[in-house]
Amino acid sequence: MNMKKSAFAVITTVSLLSFSLGSPMFAAGGTFKDISNVTGKDKINALKAQGLIKGISDTQFLPGSKVTTAQGIQFISGGLQLSLAAIDFNKAPVASSIFSKVKDNVWYTEAFINAYYNGIEIPADIDPAKPITKELFTNFLIQGIEKVGNLPMINIVPVDIADDDALDPSYQGSVQRSLKYNINTLDANGKFNPKSELTRAEAAVMLYNALDYLKSRSNATSGN
């Protein structure tokens, strides 16, 4: 493969995002009717109003449904507009030559390829059908926004996380940065709950927060 230096698309406004969780969805105006008791409902409805997230119907979002790894990668790859436009290949990349469990020519194939070749470190043996954990999704999302937004390396004072011992050590840095960026917060007991399986509502709230952070940085840069 002859690969030029990859260039990442820069997201400066929320309007560039396309949220997809990998299954048939329906766009609509109005608000979702099944999130009235969900934390972050205003953020979810704000994204819906801008056409950035879709439900299974006009009024249903199914906020508690678990996000599979394939859906999570599709969400990040599509949302951050990752592509192969800046890369030259002698032949088209094949997902099954990179990943042992990712199928070729299915709905999520392109998302995995785009994420991989744009520098998101995805394990070769990842299982697309497995529900994605909060720490793993956070790790992928933080890698994505830092590359898309060309965010600088930062030195942070680590936040005390009550269940830090439950975190995969390789994800600790991205989790800490997600807290610094206000993409994630700890629960009332100071826990991150890294091994919890991500829900659609949690994914949407993280999306909103990530875009809000990128937008705030863009505004600050423009202001200077």
C-alpha positions as CSV (number, residue, x, y, z in Angstrom):
1,M,0.0,0.0,0.0
2,N,1.3,3.5,-0.9
3,M,-0.2,5.7,1.7
4,K,0.1,9.5,1.8
5,K,0.0,11.2,5.1
6,S,-3.5,11.1,6.3
7,A,-5.4,14.3,6.8
8,F,-8.3,14.6,9.2
9,A,-11.4,16.5,8.5
10,V,-11.9,19.4,10.8
11,I,-15.2,19.8,12.5
12,T,-15.9,23.4,13.6
13,T,-19.6,23.4,13.9
14,V,-22.2,21.0,15.1
15,S,-24.0,21.0,11.8
16,L,-21.3,18.8,10.2
17,L,-22.1,15.8,12.3
18,S,-24.2,12.8,11.2
19,F,-25.2,10.4,14.0
20,S,-25.8,6.8,13.1
21,L,-26.2,3.8,15.3
22,G,-26.2,1.4,12.4
23,S,-29.8,0.2,12.1
24,P,-32.8,1.5,10.2
25,M,-33.8,4.9,11.7
26,F,-36.2,7.6,11.0
27,A,-35.6,11.4,11.0
28,A,-38.3,13.7,12.2
29,G,-39.0,17.0,13.9
30,G,-40.5,17.4,17.4
31,T,-39.2,15.5,20.4
32,F,-38.8,12.0,21.5
33,K,-41.6,10.8,23.8
34,D,-39.7,8.1,25.6
35,I,-36.9,10.1,27.2
36,S,-38.9,12.3,29.7
37,N,-37.1,10.6,32.7
38,V,-33.7,10.3,31.0
39,T,-30.7,12.3,32.2
40,G,-29.6,14.5,29.3
41,K,-33.0,14.5,27.6
42,D,-32.6,18.2,26.6
43,K,-29.3,17.4,24.9
44,I,-30.8,14.4,23.1
45,N,-33.7,16.5,21.9
46,A,-31.4,19.3,20.8
47,L,-29.4,16.9,18.7
48,K,-32.7,15.5,17.2
49,A,-33.9,19.0,16.4
50,Q,-30.7,19.6,14.4
51,G,-31.1,16.3,12.6
52,L,-28.0,14.9,14.2
53,I,-29.6,11.8,15.8
54,K,-32.4,9.6,14.8
55,G,-34.8,7.3,16.6
56,I,-36.5,4.1,15.6
57,S,-39.6,6.2,14.9
58,D,-40.6,9.9,15.0
59,T,-41.2,9.7,18.8
60,Q,-39.1,6.7,20.0
61,F,-35.4,6.8,20.8
62,L,-35.1,3.7,23.0
63,P,-32.6,5.4,25.3
64,G,-31.8,2.3,27.3
65,S,-30.9,0.1,24.4
66,K,-27.3,-1.1,24.4
67,V,-24.9,0.1,21.7
68,T,-23.0,-2.7,19.9
69,T,-19.3,-2.2,19.1
70,A,-20.2,-2.0,15.4
71,Q,-22.8,0.7,16.1
72,G,-20.3,2.6,18.2
73,I,-17.6,2.6,15.5
74,Q,-20.2,3.6,12.9
75,F,-21.3,6.4,15.3
76,I,-17.7,7.8,15.7
77,S,-16.5,7.2,12.1
78,G,-19.6,8.8,10.6
79,G,-20.0,11.5,13.2
80,L,-16.4,12.7,12.8
81,Q,-16.5,12.5,9.0
82,L,-13.6,10.1,8.8
83,S,-12.8,9.0,5.2
84,L,-10.0,7.7,3.0
85,A,-9.9,10.8,0.8
86,A,-6.4,11.8,1.7
87,I,-4.9,8.3,1.4
88,D,-3.6,6.5,-1.8
89,F,-4.0,2.7,-2.0
90,N,-2.7,0.4,-4.6
91,K,-5.8,-1.6,-4.0
92,A,-8.9,-1.0,-1.9
93,P,-8.5,-1.9,1.8
94,V,-10.3,-5.0,3.0
95,A,-11.6,-5.1,6.5
96,S,-11.2,-8.8,7.0
97,S,-7.4,-8.4,6.3
98,I,-7.2,-6.1,9.3
99,F,-9.8,-7.5,11.7
100,S,-10.5,-11.1,12.4
101,K,-14.2,-10.7,13.2
102,V,-15.2,-7.7,11.0
103,K,-17.0,-8.8,7.9
104,D,-16.6,-7.4,4.4
105,N,-19.4,-5.6,2.6
106,V,-21.8,-5.2,5.5
107,W,-23.3,-2.0,6.9
108,Y,-20.5,-1.3,9.3
109,T,-17.4,-2.3,7.2
110,E,-16.6,1.2,5.9
111,A,-16.8,2.7,9.4
112,F,-14.2,0.3,10.7
113,I,-11.9,0.9,7.7
114,N,-12.2,4.7,7.9
115,A,-11.6,4.7,11.7
116,Y,-8.6,2.4,11.4
117,Y,-6.9,4.3,8.6
118,N,-7.5,7.6,10.3
119,G,-5.5,6.6,13.4
120,I,-8.1,5.2,15.8
121,E,-6.5,2.3,17.4
122,I,-9.0,-0.6,17.2
123,P,-7.9,-4.1,18.3
124,A,-7.6,-6.6,15.5
125,D,-9.8,-9.1,17.3
126,I,-12.6,-6.7,18.1
127,D,-16.1,-8.2,18.1
128,P,-18.6,-6.0,16.2
129,A,-21.6,-7.7,17.8
130,K,-20.5,-7.3,21.4
131,P,-22.0,-4.4,23.4
132,I,-19.5,-1.7,23.7
133,T,-18.3,-0.6,27.2
134,K,-18.2,3.0,28.4
135,E,-14.4,2.9,28.7
136,L,-13.9,1.5,25.2
137,F,-16.3,3.9,23.6
138,T,-14.7,6.8,25.5
139,N,-11.2,5.7,24.3
140,F,-12.3,5.6,20.6
141,L,-14.2,8.9,20.8
142,I,-11.4,10.8,22.5
143,Q,-8.9,9.5,20.0
144,G,-11.3,10.6,17.3
145,I,-12.0,14.2,18.5
146,E,-8.4,14.8,19.3
147,K,-7.4,14.0,15.8
148,V,-10.3,15.7,14.1
149,G,-10.0,18.8,16.2
150,N,-6.2,18.7,16.1
151,L,-6.3,19.1,19.8
152,P,-2.9,19.7,21.5
153,M,-1.4,17.4,24.1
154,I,-2.3,18.6,27.5
155,N,-0.9,18.0,31.0
156,I,-3.8,17.4,33.5
157,V,-4.0,16.8,37.1
158,P,-5.8,13.4,37.3
159,V,-9.2,13.3,38.8
160,D,-9.7,10.9,41.7
161,I,-11.9,8.1,40.3
162,A,-13.4,5.8,43.0
163,D,-13.4,2.8,40.8
164,D,-10.1,3.6,39.0
165,D,-8.9,0.0,39.7
166,A,-11.7,-1.2,37.4
167,L,-10.3,0.8,34.5
168,D,-8.3,-0.9,31.8
169,P,-4.9,0.8,32.3
170,S,-4.6,1.6,28.6
171,Y,-7.8,3.6,28.7
172,Q,-6.9,5.7,31.8
173,G,-5.5,8.6,29.9
174,S,-8.5,9.0,27.5
175,V,-10.9,8.6,30.4
176,Q,-9.1,11.4,32.3
177,R,-9.1,13.6,29.3
178,S,-12.8,12.9,28.7
179,L,-13.4,14.3,32.2
180,K,-11.2,17.3,31.5
181,Y,-13.2,18.0,28.3
182,N,-16.5,17.6,30.2
183,I,-17.5,14.8,27.8
184,N,-18.0,12.5,30.8
185,T,-18.7,13.0,34.4
186,L,-18.4,10.8,37.5
187,D,-21.5,9.5,39.2
188,A,-22.6,10.6,42.7
189,N,-20.2,8.1,44.3
190,G,-17.2,9.4,42.2
191,K,-17.3,6.3,40.0
192,F,-16.8,6.1,36.2
193,N,-18.3,2.7,35.8
194,P,-15.9,1.7,33.0
195,K,-17.2,-1.8,32.4
196,S,-20.9,-0.7,32.0
197,E,-22.4,-1.3,28.6
198,L,-23.1,2.0,26.8
199,T,-26.7,2.9,26.1
200,R,-28.1,5.0,23.3
201,A,-28.8,7.9,25.7
202,E,-25.3,7.8,27.1
203,A,-23.9,7.8,23.5
204,A,-26.0,10.8,22.6
205,V,-25.0,12.8,25.6
206,M,-21.4,12.1,25.0
207,L,-21.8,13.1,21.4
208,Y,-23.4,16.4,22.4
209,N,-20.7,17.1,25.0
210,A,-17.9,16.2,22.5
211,L,-19.3,18.6,19.9
212,D,-19.8,21.3,22.5
213,Y,-16.2,21.0,23.4
214,L,-15.0,21.2,19.8
215,K,-17.3,24.1,19.2
216,S,-16.1,26.0,22.3
217,R,-12.5,25.5,21.1
218,S,-13.3,26.7,17.6
219,N,-15.0,29.8,19.1
220,A,-12.1,30.5,21.4
221,T,-9.7,30.3,18.4
222,S,-11.8,32.5,16.3
223,G,-12.0,35.0,19.1
224,N,-8.3,35.2,19.4
